[in-house]
Amino acid sequence: MDWNTILQFSEAAISIFALINPIGGLPTLVGLTEDMGVAQRRKLLRLAGVTALGVIVAMALVGQVLIDKVFRITIDQFAFAGGLVLMITGIRAMVGGGFAKRAQTSDPATRRDEEISLAVSPIAMPLLVGPGSIVNVMLISQHNGRVFAVLACLAAFVFVILILNYSHLLYRVMGRVGSLAVGRVLQIFIVAIGVKFAFVALGRIFPGLLH
């Protein structure tokens, strides 16, 4: 593996992490799980992290098929649309709000179902894996190959799941202002990544337009 490949891999993993943005989501995670015990919370958030990883890996693997066989569009068209989605995702995340907290029941079976539902939605989707991260990993798969994209997802999710596992501790250390500030910085990078995708796609669709 040469230095250029290492840089590309690092950029891909960082972009995935930035779009998932678990640090910026800490206030929401705390609000959704504040009535749970430590062990129960960690179990739920690990389930959410694994679910999110499964979704994003699946998109890395089948993205090519969706583009070529199902929707029949070119990679440049997809890249331009994806760039717009990333920009919109980043901007909306910077100015948008969180998710409403769900009421919980005392019945153990029902409570378990509610916890699984909570882990899948809204935590795994769309709080962690949303349109922006899905588009990003599909583009990475298109440009660098499926194995590259899957490995980048796995590298990013090592840190995502660690943050989820210690979300309350991190939130106490950083505070609401600190976690939101870090999240907003990551969202600026999301917008920049979207601009990059859109400009590269425009340059390929209309050669000479940006020169």
N, C-alpha and C positions, 0 to 999 in steps of 0.2 A: 504494500500500500504506500503510494508516494505522498509527498506533502500536500499536493493539490487535492488529492482525494480525501485526505484527513480534514483539510479546510472545508471542503464541500460537505462532508459528513457532519462536521461540527455545526456548520451553518444550518443544515437541514434539521438536526436535532434541536438546536436552539430555537429555530422558527416554530417547530412543533410545540415546544415547551411554552414559548411566548404566546401562542394562540390558545393553548389550553389554559394558561395563566392561573394556576392554582393559588398563587399568592394573592392576586387581586380578588380571588373568590373567597378568601378566608372569612370576611364578615358574613357572607351569605351562608357558608358552611357552618359557622358557629351558630347562626340564627336558626338553621334548620335542625341542628342536632343538640341544642343546649339542654334539653330535658333528658338526654341519654347519659348512661354511665360511661366511664372511659373505655372499658372493654367492648361494650355494645357499640359505641361510636366508632371505634377503630375498625370493628368488624364490618360495619355498614359502609364506611368510607373505603375500606379495602375492596369490598364488593363493587362499589361505584368505580374505583380505579381500574379494576380488572375488566369490568363491563365496557368502560370507555376505551381501554386498550384494545379489546376485542373488536369494537366497532371501527376504530381507526385503522387497525391492521387489515380488517376485511376490505375496507375501502382502498387501501394500498394494493391489495391483491387483485381486486376485481375492477378497479378504476379503468384500466385499459379496455376491458371488455365492455363496460358501460359506454365509453366514448366511441369505440369502433363499431360495436355490434348493435347496441341498443339505441343510442341517440344519434349515431352516424354524424359526428361533428369532427372537425380537425382539432389538433392539440393547440394550435394558435388561437382558435376561436374559444376553446375552453379556457386557455390561459388568460385571455383578455377578460372573459366573464369572471373567472376566478379571482383575478386581480381586483376587479370591482367589488366582488363579495368581501374580499379581505379588507379593502378600504372601508366599506360600509360597516363591517363587523367591528373593526377597530374604533371607528368614530362612534358607533352606537354604544359600544362598551364603555367609552370614555364619558358619555353623557347620560347613559341609561341607569336604571335602578336594578334591584335584586328581585328575588322570587318570594312569593308569599309563603309564610310558614303554615304547614298543615296541622290540623287538629289530630290528636292521637286518642286511641281507644284503650280501655283497660283489658280487653279480652286478648290473651296471649297469641292465639292463632291469627286473629285479625291484625294485631299489632305487628306480628312477624310479616304478614303480607304487606302491610303499610310500609314497613322498613325496607323491604325488597323493592317496592314500587318507588320509594323515595330515593333509593340508591340508583335505580335506573333512570328515573326522571323526577325531579329536574337535575340531580347532581351529575350523573354520568352524561346525560344529554338533556338540555343543551348547555348546562353550566360548564362542563369540562369539554366535551366534544360537540362543537356546533358546526354550522356551515363553513365557517372560515377555516377551521382545522381540517375538515374533511377535504375541502378544495385544495388546501396546501399539500396534504400528504398525497393526494392523487397527482398533483403536478410534480412532486418529487419523484414519484414512481414513474411517471412518464419520462422525465429527463434523465433519471439515474438508475432506473430499474427497480423491480419489486423487492428484491432482497435488500438493496440499499435502503429503500423506504421503510421496510419492516424493521431493520436494524436501527434506523434512526428513531422510529417510534419507540422501540424497546429502550433505547438509551434515554430518551426524553422521559419515559414513564418511570424509570428508576427513581428520578427526582420527584416526579409528580406524586407517586404513591408514598414516598417518604414524607412529603409535605402534607398529604392527606392524613397519614398516620399520626402525625404530630401537629395537626392543625390548631388545636386549642392552645398548646404550649407556644407555638409560633405566634398566635394571635395575641397572647398575653405579653410576649416579649416585644412584638412590633407595635401593638396597639392598632386601633381602627385606622388612625391617620397614616401610620407607617405602611400597613398592608395595602391600603388604597393607593398611596403614593407610588409604591413599587408596581402595583397593577397598572396604574396609568402610564408609567414609563414603558412597560412592556407593550401596552396598547399602541403607543406611538410607533414602536417598531413594527407592530402588526400593519399599521397604515402604510409604513414605508415599504414593507414587503409586498403589499398589494400594489403600490405604485410601480415597483420594480417589475412585477409580473405583467402588468398592463402595458408598460412602456416597451418591454421586450417583445410582447405579442404584437403590438402595433407596428414595431419595426419590422417584424417578419411578414405581417399581412400587407403592409404598405412600405416596401423597401424604399429607402431614401427620405421617408416622411420626417424622420427625426434627425436628419443630418443637414 
